[in-house]
């Protein structure tokens, strides 16, 4: 299975729940697609005007396709996904969480890129209380 076929199958599985925005991959940025998922949940008593709570959840998935993944490329595209995803976050009351995920589909990779990918843990809290 080629990378293109794999990306198509992956996007097909995401299409059930995510809004998929395909992009034209260029030599500078091999971004295949951005997938977005939004959920609004709320709980109320008897009437919708008697709302107990509400929460918004969002997820953004950035799909990259490269033939050989190096640590430098991994960091560049990870930072791109993080910056673009963080720009979409609106930390307001009712914001429960936002996940930003970068998926890298590659034929080969450096061991340094693999270990950097395994160690990646970016986390940001938005505190609404004093």
Secondary structure, 3 states (H helix, E strand, C coil): CCHHHHHHHHHHHHCCCCEEEECCCCCCCCEEEEEEEEEEEEEECCCCCCEEEEEEEEEEEEEEEEEEECHHHHHHHHHHHHHHHHHCCCCCCCEEEEEEEEEEEEEEECHHHHHHHHHCCCCCCCCCCC
